[in-house]
Amino acid sequence: MKHSRTLYLHLLCFAILFSCAEKEQPSGELGKLSITALTLAAAPPMTNAKINTDYTWEHELEESLSLQFTHSITSESYFLQINPNDFGSPYEISLPYGSYQISGETPVSSPSPTLPLKIDSQVQVNSSSTPLVLEGETDFGLATFSGSSIQDIEVLVESERTEVPEKDGIFYSYLQQGELAKIEIKLVNGKIFRQLVNPEAFTQYHYDIISSEGSSTAVISESFEIKNYTYPLSATGLPSFLAPAKRFALPESSTESSGLAFIQGRLFTINDSGNSNEILEINPDNGELIRKVKVQNVENVDWEDLAQSPTHLFIGDFGNNSGNRKDLAVHKIAISDLLNAETVLAETIPFNFSDQTDFTSAPNQTAFDCESMVYRENKLYLFTKNWLTGGSSIYMLKVQPEVQEAALLGTLEVQGLLTGADVDAMGNLVLLGYEQSGLQSSSLLWIIAKADLANLTLSGGKKLLLGSPAILSQTEGVVFVSEKELYISGEKISIGPATVPGLVHILDLRGYIGE
């Protein structure tokens, strides 16, 4: 009796297992899958309201997409060809009942005249008719340009030049996320400038270039986050606004970046007051911290800018928000030590401003704050941050490590507060700062080609607005990293409840210098 009961239990378990296995197999029945539409996977929330919008962008897609349906149990595959642009009638395929993995992708190239798509989803076929809306993914963004002032546009990615197509008067190019694109715009007036774009997926960057007689065109996209920029043309025939492209976020160790130096292909930054007496080397491609170099014989009272000669790096310890400092200095470090050692020694140039007689503390109400410095022909040139007038005074120092009086050379009406400066080998000078307009403030950049620093004026200079600190962070450091390209660093700031991290952006000045 005991053996019979055991045998009965074995048979029962076998029957249950056989029954379950049978249910896992395809039934042999066929169901019709009807693909009725294609949408893009959930995009980031749109930041621009759809108010006063002139044009809704419809994405350009490849005309052929091959879909593969793979049965989850048998691994059998079935194929269907569709045109993602045309869903006038559903695309249908008969499939055995079961669960399927759907895959497919269009050709990927950057730049691209069509939006590359990838399909990677699942569907259950368990009835005679199953409707399906496909969901596509992409790692591409989109750059678009409008305006009657445009003649033609080319895009450069990794030195390859491609002509940009046009649709409904809008030039456009799909760009792969993480690939810095250099877009060259030729205007009907013969001027040429470059817009750099470091695209993010599901993001459209629209640039509307308008002349004094023209009107602006705002664009929205139903599936991409849209960033609209308006570029008015100035009297020079070039835009007076140019948005830098985000390059990378700064590491936590340098979120108060106040100056930049680019030496032999290596990028260095410093932090301002309240931070350590260290120079930070960061990766110029992704911002990762590489190393810290301690300047062991000086303190960081308020380091604000970097400048360099062929042999030395100069650190400007001259931040002076209250105008009461009597210990202003520039520190001088051998580049050979900077590139090879973890600790370095600095020679110091103590100085005072030749025309300062009153050292009463006046926070953010002084003419003797300073955050900008360049080296040129064996001299240092300092540009003050005048909180009272929004202008700047220019002073000169010798590079010898001795107590000095900075000689006043003149003043500049820069229409903002200067925070950084650099000069290239040809003498092209850039002055970085920001407006004093509260929440409406924009970062700004003055460009003076082949500047005569000893007799500097803004005559012939070009002023560029760069955009809000809410996007760029508080711009503080600037350096040439190639013949006409700049890195601009910004320190982390809080605007209301939001925090903008420290960032580095890149800007191309082709057309603005070296014409």
C-alpha positions in Angstrom: 0.0 0.0 0.0 2.9 2.3 0.9 4.5 1.6 -2.5 1.2 2.3 -4.4 0.8 5.6 -2.6 4.4 6.6 -3.5 3.9 5.6 -7.2 0.6 7.6 -7.2 2.4 10.7 -6.0 5.2 10.3 -8.6 2.6 10.0 -11.3 0.7 13.0 -10.1 3.9 15.2 -10.0 4.8 14.0 -13.5 1.3 14.9 -14.8 1.5 18.4 -13.3 4.9 19.0 -14.7 3.9 17.7 -18.2 0.8 19.9 -18.1 2.8 23.0 -17.2 5.4 22.3 -19.9 2.6 21.9 -22.4 1.2 25.3 -21.5 4.6 27.0 -22.0 4.8 25.8 -25.6 3.1 27.8 -28.4 -0.5 26.8 -28.9 -0.2 26.8 -32.7 -2.8 29.5 -33.0 -2.0 32.7 -34.9 -2.7 36.2 -33.9 -2.5 39.3 -36.1 -0.3 42.1 -34.8 -1.3 45.6 -36.1 1.3 48.4 -35.7 -0.7 51.6 -35.8 1.8 54.3 -34.9 5.3 55.1 -33.7 6.2 57.4 -30.9 9.5 58.4 -29.3 10.3 57.1 -25.8 9.6 59.5 -23.0 11.6 62.7 -23.5 12.7 65.1 -20.8 10.0 67.6 -19.7 9.8 70.6 -22.0 11.3 73.8 -20.4 9.8 76.2 -23.0 6.1 76.9 -22.9 4.2 76.6 -26.2 3.4 80.3 -26.2 3.9 82.5 -29.3 5.3 79.6 -31.2 5.7 80.0 -34.9 6.7 76.5 -36.1 6.2 72.9 -34.8 9.1 70.6 -35.9 8.2 67.2 -37.3 11.1 64.8 -37.3 12.7 63.4 -40.4 12.9 59.6 -40.3 14.4 56.9 -42.6 11.8 55.5 -45.0 12.6 51.9 -44.2 12.8 50.2 -40.8 13.2 46.4 -40.5 11.6 44.9 -37.4 12.5 41.5 -35.9 10.0 39.7 -33.7 11.7 36.9 -31.6 9.6 34.4 -29.8 10.7 34.2 -26.1 10.5 30.4 -25.9 11.3 29.0 -29.4 13.6 31.9 -30.4 12.0 31.8 -33.8 12.2 35.1 -35.6 9.7 36.9 -37.9 10.4 40.1 -39.9 8.3 43.1 -41.0 9.4 46.1 -43.0 7.7 49.4 -42.2 8.0 53.1 -43.2 8.1 55.1 -39.9 6.9 58.2 -41.8 3.7 56.6 -43.1 1.0 55.1 -40.9 -1.9 55.8 -43.3 -2.8 52.1 -42.7 -1.5 49.7 -40.1 1.4 47.4 -40.7 0.3 43.8 -40.0 2.1 40.5 -39.3 0.6 37.1 -38.2 2.5 35.5 -35.3 2.0 32.4 -33.2 0.7 33.2 -29.8 3.3 34.1 -27.3 5.7 36.7 -26.0 8.0 38.5 -28.4 11.0 40.7 -28.2 10.9 43.5 -30.9 14.1 44.9 -32.2 15.2 47.1 -35.1 17.2 50.2 -35.8 17.8 52.6 -38.6 21.4 53.4 -39.9 23.4 55.5 -37.4 25.7 58.3 -38.6 26.5 61.7 -37.2 25.6 64.2 -38.5 22.5 62.7 -40.0 19.7 64.2 -42.2 17.2 61.8 -40.5 16.7 60.9 -36.8 18.3 57.5 -36.1 15.9 55.2 -34.2 16.3 52.1 -32.2 13.4 49.7 -31.3 13.8 47.5 -28.2 10.5 46.5 -26.7 8.2 43.5 -25.9 4.7 42.5 -27.0 2.3 39.7 -26.0 0.3 38.1 -28.8 -2.6 36.1 -27.2 -5.7 37.0 -29.2 -6.8 37.1 -32.9 -6.0 40.8 -33.2 -3.4 42.9 -31.2 -2.9 46.6 -31.8 0.5 48.0 -31.0 2.0 51.5 -30.9 5.8 51.2 -31.4 8.1 53.2 -29.1 11.4 54.3 -30.5 14.5 55.4 -28.7 17.4 57.6 -29.8 20.7 58.9 -28.5 20.6 61.9 -30.9 19.8 65.5 -30.5 18.9 68.1 -33.1 20.3 71.5 -34.1 18.1 73.8 -36.2 18.7 77.3 -37.7 16.3 79.8 -39.1 16.5 83.3 -40.5 16.7 85.0 -43.9 20.2 86.1 -43.2 21.5 82.5 -43.6 23.1 81.6 -46.9 24.3 78.0 -46.1 25.5 75.9 -43.2 28.0 73.1 -42.8 28.7 70.9 -39.8 32.1 69.5 -38.8 32.3 66.4 -36.6 35.8 65.0 -36.1 37.2 67.1 -39.0 34.6 65.8 -41.5 32.6 68.5 -43.2 28.9 67.9 -44.2 26.4 70.2 -45.8 23.3 70.8 -43.7 19.9 70.2 -45.3 17.0 72.6 -45.3 13.3 72.0 -44.7 10.6 74.8 -44.7 13.3 77.4 -44.5 15.0 75.8 -41.5 18.4 74.3 -41.7 18.8 71.1 -39.5 21.1 68.4 -38.5 20.7 65.4 -36.2 23.8 65.0 -33.9 24.8 62.1 -31.7 24.9 62.7 -28.0 28.4 63.5 -26.7 30.0 64.3 -30.0 31.0 68.0 -30.2 29.8 69.4 -33.5 31.2 72.6 -35.0 28.5 74.2 -37.1 29.7 76.8 -39.6 27.1 79.4 -40.6 27.7 81.5 -43.7 25.5 84.6 -43.8 24.3 86.5 -46.9 26.4 89.4 -45.9 29.5 87.2 -46.4 30.3 86.9 -42.7 31.0 83.4 -41.3 30.8 82.3 -37.6 30.6 79.0 -35.8 28.1 77.6 -33.3 29.4 74.7 -31.2 26.8 72.1 -30.1 27.4 69.3 -27.6 24.1 67.6 -28.0 22.0 65.7 -25.5 19.6 63.0 -26.6 15.9 64.2 -27.0 17.0 67.8 -27.1 16.5 70.3 -29.9 18.8 73.4 -30.1 17.1 76.1 -32.2 19.1 79.2 -33.3 17.1 82.1 -34.9 19.4 84.6 -36.6 17.6 87.9 -37.2 18.7 91.2 -38.8 17.4 94.6 -37.6 14.5 94.3 -40.1 13.8 90.7 -39.5 11.4 88.9 -37.1 12.1 86.0 -34.9 10.9 82.4 -35.3 10.3 80.3 -32.2 10.2 76.6 -32.7 8.8 73.7 -30.6 9.1 70.0 -30.9 6.4 67.6 -29.6 8.9 64.9 -28.5 12.2 66.8 -27.8 13.0 69.3 -25.1 13.5 72.6 -27.0 16.1 75.3 -26.3 15.4 78.4 -28.3 18.1 81.0 -28.9 17.7 84.4 -30.6 20.8 85.8 -32.4 20.3 89.4 -33.4 22.9 90.7 -35.9 25.0 93.6 -34.7 26.5 96.5 -36.8 29.5 94.2 -37.4 27.2 91.8 -39.4 27.7 89.1 -36.8 25.5 88.0 -33.9 25.8 90.0 -30.7 24.7 86.9 -28.8 26.5 83.5 -29.0 25.7 80.6 -26.7 28.7 78.5 -25.6 28.3 74.7 -25.7 28.5 72.8 -22.4 31.8 70.7 -22.3 31.6 69.1 -18.9 30.7 69.6 -15.2 33.6 70.4 -12.9 34.5 67.9 -10.1 33.5 68.7 -6.6 37.1 69.7 -5.8 36.8 72.7 -8.2 33.2 73.9 -8.0 34.5 77.4 -7.2 36.8 77.6 -10.2 38.0 81.2 -10.6 40.7 80.9 -13.2 42.0 78.6 -16.0 45.3 77.9 -17.7 46.0 75.6 -20.7 49.7 74.5 -20.8 51.1 72.0 -23.2 47.7 70.5 -23.8 47.0 70.2 -20.0 44.2 72.1 -18.2 44.6 73.8 -14.8 42.2 75.6 -12.5 42.2 77.2 -9.0 39.5 77.9 -6.5 38.9 81.3 -4.9 38.8 82.4 -1.2 38.0 79.9 1.5 39.7 77.1 -0.4 43.1 75.3 -0.3 46.3 76.6 -1.7 46.3 74.1 -4.5 46.4 74.1 -8.3 44.1 71.5 -9.8 44.8 69.7 -13.0 41.7 68.4 -14.7 41.1 66.3 -17.8 40.4 68.8 -20.7 38.0 66.3 -22.3 35.7 65.3 -19.4 36.6 67.4 -16.4 37.8 64.6 -14.2 40.4 65.5 -11.5 43.8 64.3 -12.5 46.0 65.7 -9.7 46.5 68.4 -7.1 49.6 70.6 -6.8 50.1 72.3 -3.5 51.8 75.7 -3.4 53.3 75.1 0.0 54.8 78.5 0.8 51.7 80.8 0.2 48.1 80.8 1.3 45.0 81.2 -0.8 43.6 84.5 0.5 41.5 85.0 -2.6 43.0 83.5 -5.7 41.1 84.8 -8.7 42.9 84.3 -12.0 45.8 82.5 -13.8 48.1 83.8 -16.5 51.2 82.2 -18.1 54.4 83.1 -19.7 56.6 80.6 -21.7 58.3 79.6 -18.4 56.0 80.5 -15.5 52.4 80.3 -14.2 51.1 83.3 -12.4 48.4 83.2 -9.7 46.5 86.4 -9.0 45.8 86.6 -5.2 44.0 89.9 -5.6 40.3 89.2 -4.9 39.2 92.3 -2.9 35.4 92.5 -2.7 35.6 95.0 0.2 38.5 97.1 -1.1 40.4 96.9 2.2 43.2 94.4 1.4 46.8 95.5 1.9 48.3 92.1 1.1 47.5 91.9 -2.7 50.0 89.6 -4.5 50.7 87.7 -7.7 52.5 84.3 -7.1 55.0 83.0 -9.7 55.6 79.3 -10.2 57.9 77.6 -12.7 56.0 75.6 -15.3 58.5 72.8 -15.2 57.7 72.3 -11.5 54.0 72.6 -12.1 54.0 69.8 -14.7 56.1 67.4 -12.7 55.8 67.9 -8.9 53.0 67.4 -6.3 54.3 70.4 -4.3 55.8 73.6 -5.6 57.3 76.8 -4.3 56.2 80.2 -5.5 58.0 83.5 -5.8 55.7 86.4 -4.8 55.1 89.9 -6.3 53.4 92.0 -3.5 51.7 95.1 -4.8 49.2 97.8 -4.3 47.2 99.9 -6.7 48.9 103.2 -7.4 45.7 105.3 -7.0 44.2 103.7 -4.0 44.4 105.8 -0.8 41.2 104.7 1.0 41.1 101.2 2.5 37.8 101.5 4.3 35.8 98.2 4.0 33.0 98.6 1.5 31.7 95.1 0.5 30.7 95.0 -3.2 31.0 98.8 -3.3 34.7 99.3 -4.3 36.6 100.2 -7.4 39.6 98.0 -6.3 38.3 94.5 -6.5 40.3 92.5 -9.1 39.7 89.1 -10.8 41.4 89.3 -14.2 45.0 89.2 -15.4 47.0 88.4 -18.5 50.7 88.1 -19.3 52.2 89.8 -22.4 55.8 90.6 -23.4 57.3 90.3 -19.9 54.5 92.3 -18.2 51.4 91.5 -16.3 48.2 93.4 -17.0 45.4 93.5 -14.3 41.8 94.4 -15.0 39.7 95.5 -12.0 36.1 94.7 -11.2 34.6 98.1 -10.4 31.4 97.5 -8.4 30.5 101.2 -8.5 30.6 101.9 -12.2 30.5 98.5 -14.0 33.8 99.5 -15.6 37.4 98.4 -15.3 40.7 100.0 -14.7 43.9 98.6 -16.3 47.1 98.3 -14.3 50.5 97.0 -15.2 53.1 95.0 -13.1 56.6 93.8 -13.8 57.1 90.1 -13.4 60.1 90.5 -11.0 59.3 89.2 -7.5 59.6 92.5 -5.6 57.2 94.9 -3.9 55.5 97.0 -6.6 53.0 99.7 -7.2 50.6 98.6 -10.0 50.7 101.4 -12.6 47.3 102.7 -13.8 47.1 102.7 -17.6 43.5 103.6 -18.2 39.9 102.6 -17.9 37.4 100.6 -20.0 33.6 101.0 -20.0 33.0 97.2 -20.2 29.3 97.5 -19.1 29.7 94.8 -16.5 31.9 93.2 -13.8 35.0 91.5 -15.2 35.9 88.1 -13.8 38.6 86.6 -16.1 40.8 87.4 -19.1 43.2 85.7 -21.5 45.4 86.7 -24.5 46.6 84.4 -27.3 50.0 84.3 -29.0 48.7 86.8 -31.6 47.7 89.4 -29.0 44.0 88.7 -29.3 42.5 89.6 -25.9 39.3 88.3 -24.3 37.7 89.8 -21.2 35.0 87.8 -19.4 32.4 89.1 -17.0 28.7 89.5 -16.4 26.1 92.3 -16.4 24.7 93.8 -13.2 21.0 93.3 -14.1 19.8 90.9 -11.4 17.9 87.9 -12.7 18.1 89.3 -16.2 21.9 89.4 -16.2 23.9 87.8 -18.9 27.5 86.7 -19.0 29.5 88.8 -21.4 32.7 88.6 -23.4 34.7 91.4 -24.9 37.0 90.5 -27.9 39.8 92.9 -28.8 41.8 91.7 -31.8 45.6 92.3 -31.6 45.2 94.4 -28.5 47.7 97.1 -27.6 47.6 96.4 -23.8 49.7 99.5 -22.9 47.2 101.7 -24.7 44.1 99.6 -24.6 40.7 100.9 -25.7 37.4 99.1 -26.7 37.4 100.9 -30.0 37.1 98.1 -32.6 36.3 95.6 -29.9 33.3 93.2 -30.1 31.0 92.6 -27.2 29.2 89.2 -27.0 26.4 88.2 -24.7 26.7 84.5 -23.7 23.6 83.8 -21.7 22.3 83.5 -18.2 24.3 82.3 -15.2 21.3 80.1 -14.6 22.6 78.1 -17.6 26.3 78.7 -17.7 26.9 79.0 -13.9 28.7 82.1 -12.7 31.4 82.6 -15.3 34.8 83.2 -13.8 37.7 81.7 -15.8 38.6 81.9 -19.5 41.4 80.5 -21.6 42.3 79.9 -25.2 42.6 76.1 -25.8 43.2 76.4 -29.6 43.6 79.1 -32.1 40.1 80.5 -31.8 38.4 78.3 -29.2 37.9 79.2 -25.6 37.1 77.3 -22.4 35.0 79.2 -20.0 34.6 78.0 -16.4 31.9 78.9 -13.9 31.6 78.3 -10.2 28.6 76.7 -8.6 25.8 79.1 -7.6 22.4 79.0 -6.1 19.5 80.8 -7.8 16.5 80.6 -5.6 15.8 77.0 -4.7 17.9 75.7 -7.6 21.7 75.0 -7.6 23.7 75.4 -10.8 26.8 73.2 -10.7 30.3 74.4 -11.7 30.6 74.0 -15.4 33.0 74.4 -18.3 31.7 75.6 -21.7 33.5 75.9 -25.0 33.1 78.8 -27.5 34.4 79.3 -31.0 35.5 82.8 -32.0 35.9 82.2 -35.8 34.6 85.3 -37.5 35.2 87.4 -34.4 39.0 87.3 -34.5 41.4 86.7 -37.4 39.1 87.9 -40.1 
